[in-house]
Amino acid sequence: MSDVTTGVAALDAVLPDAVVTAARTDDDPHAVLPPEEEPAVAKAVASRRAEFTTARGCARDALARLGAPAVAIPVGEKRSPVWPDGVVGAITHCAGFRGAAVAWRDAVRTVGLDAEPHVALPDGVLEAVSDTGEQAVLASLGASSPDVRWDKLLFSAKESVYKAWFPLTGTWLGFEDAELVPALDGTFRASLRVPGPVVDGVEVSGFEGRWVVRDGLVITAIAVPARGV
């Protein structure tokens, strides 16, 4: 049986109250795809299709809890979700987890969310997604807290950075374009190495986020509040 409560608790641990979440730890056998979402997985294998369908169901559950229309969420440019007017959000799915987070745009300008199995990155991936300075920080953190897979945490956090970045810019952001520094206290900072988007009249130089390791997963998230909220 899916542990929905545990999944939501993990998301709520890394996101503010203005963001509404929904999650499952297995696939929903009753979930169906609206026609608008079907093209995204028309050629996908059954397991990928089930994962995508359940995650989209989580997104609609979150929209309903927010008080927004629980409408279809098609895949848009760069495979980003297309949310209803006035809503921002993010979706994530991996082995053992499907989740979504949404908020009203007048309260939160963008959301980034990623979940990954809490295991080491494959050989060579850390070197591809980080530089020597970031790797040195991870080594120091590993000495202090060896139970955390800091390499996977960095990868996940950079995925969250991209998901927060894209809705604000509509442009690509490479792994090398943000310096990611996690902290032992469950936070991280991503300093942009490229010009940032302007949000509420202020250029964004980086993103602040939170992370949690729970139930075999590492979950990272970013929520950029509207200025004055």
Secondary structure, DSSP 8 states (H G I E B T S, - for coil): ---HHHHHHHHHTTS-TTSEEEEESS--TT----TTTGGGGTT--HHHHHHHHHHHHHHHHHHHHHTS------B-GGG-B---TTEEEEEEEETTEEEEEEEETTTEEEEEEEEEESS---TTHHHHH--HHHHHHHHHHHHH-TTS-HHHHHHHHHHHHHHHHHHHHSS---GGGEEEEE-TTSEEEEEESS---EETTEE--EEEEEEEEETTEEEEEEEEE-TT-
